[in-house]
Amino acid sequence: MNLFRSLLFWIVLALLGALVAQLMAQDPGLVIVSFGDWTYRKSLSYTLLLAAVAVLLLWLLWRLLSAPFAMLRRHRKKAARARLLDGLLATHMGQWSRAEKLLGEAAGNRETGTVARIAAAHAATGRGDAEAGRAHLAGIADAQPAVFAVVSAELALADARPADALAALDATAAQPLPPRGLALRAEALAALGRAGDAYGLLGALRQQQALPGRRLEALEARWAEAGLREAADANVLADRWEALPKPLRSDPAAVAAYAERAAALRWEDAAASSIEHALDNRWSDELASLYGRLPIGRLDARLAHAERWLQAHPASPGLLLSLARLHRAKGQWSQAEAYLHRALAQGGNAEAWEELGNGFAQAGDARASQCYANALRVARGEAPVEVPGRDLKQKIYDQAAIEERDEHGLPRLRG
């Protein structure tokens, strides 16, 4: 494309020259310049040619005189680029002091200054000198406020100072924030316990493609859960729950956060119904375990739901643990103990051992201490010690693999 443009330029120039030459041939014109006793008298064509030669000679003279300065500028640019590249490589290799020195030298060049100052700030922070890092960035604060805000926020978040990061990003001069700035602002908000506000930035982050899709999905789930737990009152909790997309309202982590926060706010119906709807749509052993652990009433209604689920999930350790907790809350320790033994036989964790120990302790049974010890062993990944008191028939029943069926009555594969 450049060759074509050059060829076209010279063709047009030649045509213009031919046209001017033809005009001059018809009427060469006359130029007379008189100064004192000196008189210049030549044709126009000759005068124009002489002027062109004079301009060319002056240009060549200028190029000759400025060549040393141009060479010096090129050498400085080349040296600054070399220092910048070496400094960036040293930063990547963790050679903080060497990197900061090279980048500080490259910062004096207009072409490489901004990138060099940013990298020098990271190098200074890498060697533990946050004050030097801020000093490196001071040179771009006025000229490029958005860049200054983004880099300052990165360094502040890396130093566990989310409030400083948010202050830098909210500066008026830094607006509008680039995509990286929006991502950092959301991260700072979440770190400050304002996950609900961070969740509100997800739309802008997606629109500007500030983060990969999978990363955004993970952050959406994390901020949704944290935002629910941070809800100040029931109205805020309800608004945030209704704002979640339908798939997230079935996510076990989000449902658990909503149920636990609703229970803490004394909103018992919402706490229980959220888990009930989630388990009816998609089974989760963690949610089943939480169902009996919620500090709310409605014992009979919850027992009815849990016993209905037991028909489809008879070997669920979480559900068996919830049934045990609900029966113990009603003062029915014998039923609770039976469910706990079955939960442990079906793979129950340390929570089941602890609950069994609580029940034995409440009943004045000396086996409580052994149950608590088993809870610690299981939490450490060790095998529990068998607790006496169960005959062979009871052990066989506890360990029996009962066939599970789905809502259509078809057998469900285990595992």
C-alpha positions, 0 to 999 in steps of 0.5 A, a space after each residue: 500500500 505504501 509503494 502504491 501511494 509513493 508511485 501515485 505521488 511521483 506520477 502526480 508530481 511529474 504531471 504537475 511539472 510537465 504542466 508547469 513546463 508547458 506553461 513556462 515554454 509559452 511565456 517564460 516570464 520575467 523577474 526583476 529585482 533591484 537593490 542599489 546598483 545591483 539589479 537581478 533580471 532573469 526569467 521566471 522559470 530560471 528564478 523558480 529553479 534557482 529558488 528550488 535549488 537554494 531551498 534544497 541546499 538550505 535543507 541539506 545544510 540544516 540536516 547536516 547541522 542537526 544530524 548530531 543532535 538527532 543521533 543523540 536523541 535516537 541514542 537516548 531513546 534507544 537506551 531508555 527502551 533498553 533500560 525499560 525492557 531490562 527493568 521489566 524483565 528484572 521485575 518479572 524475575 523478582 530482582 526488585 532493586 535492579 529493576 527499580 534502578 533501571 526503570 527509574 532511569 527509563 522514567 526520564 524519557 517521554 516515550 517510556 516514562 509512564 510505563 517505566 514509572 508504573 513498573 518502578 512503583 511495582 518494583 519498589 513495592 516488591 522490595 517492601 518500600 510503599 513510600 517509594 512506590 507512591 513517589 514513582 507514581 507521583 510523576 503521572 498523577 496530573 498527566 494521567 489521573 486514570 492510570 495513576 488511580 488504577 496503579 495506586 489501587 492495585 498496590 493498595 489492594 496488594 498491601 491489604 488497604 482496600 479503603 485507600 484503593 477505593 479512595 484512589 478509584 473514586 477520585 473525580 479526576 480518574 473518571 470515567 474508570 477504565 475496565 481494569 479500574 472497575 474490576 479493582 473497585 469491585 474488589 475493593 468494595 467486596 474487601 470492605 464488606 460491601 459485597 452488595 455494591 460489588 455485585 451491582 458492578 457485574 453488569 458494567 464488568 460484563 459489558 466492558 469485558 473487564 474479566 474472563 467469563 468464568 472469573 465473572 461467574 465465580 465472582 458473581 457467586 461469591 459476591 452474591 453469597 457475601 452480599 446476602 450475609 451482609 444484609 443489614 435488615 430483612 428488606 435488604 435481604 429480600 431485595 438482594 435475594 430477588 435480584 439474584 438470577 434463578 440459577 443462583 437461587 438454587 446454588 447451595 452456598 447462596 441458599 445457605 447464606 440467605 437462610 442463615 441470615 434470615 434466621 439471624 434476622 428472626 425471619 423463620 419462614 423465609 429461612 426454612 422455605 428457601 432451603 425447602 425449595 432448593 432441596 426440592 429442586 436440587 439435592 444438596 447434602 450440605 443444605 440438608 445438614 443446615 436445615 436441622 442446624 438453623 436456630 429457628 422453631 417450626 420443629 414439626 413442619 421441618 420434621 415433616 419435610 425431612 421425613 419426606 426427603 428421607 424416602 428419596 434420600 435414605 442414606 444422606 448423612 446430612 439429612 440424617 443428622 438434621 433429623 437427629 437434631 430436630 428430634 433432640 430439640 423436641 426431647 426425643 433422644 432415642 430417635 435422635 440417637 438412632 438417626 445419628 448412628 445411621 448418619 455415622 454409618 453412612 459417612 457422617 463427618 465430625 458434626 455427627 460425632 459432636 452431636 452424638 456427644 452432645 446428646 450423650 452429655 445431656 443424658 449423662 452418658 459417659 460415652 460423650 467424651 469418646 464421641 468428642 474425641 472421635 469428632 477431633 479424630 475425624 476432623 484431623 482425617 483419622 479413623 474414629 474409635 468404635 463406641 460401645 452400645 450397638 449390637 450386631 443387628 443395629 450395626 447391620 441396619 445402620 450400614 444397610 445400603 437402602 435403594 434410593 429412587 428419584 421423583 419418577 420412582 426409578 432407582 438412583 445410582 449412588 456416588 
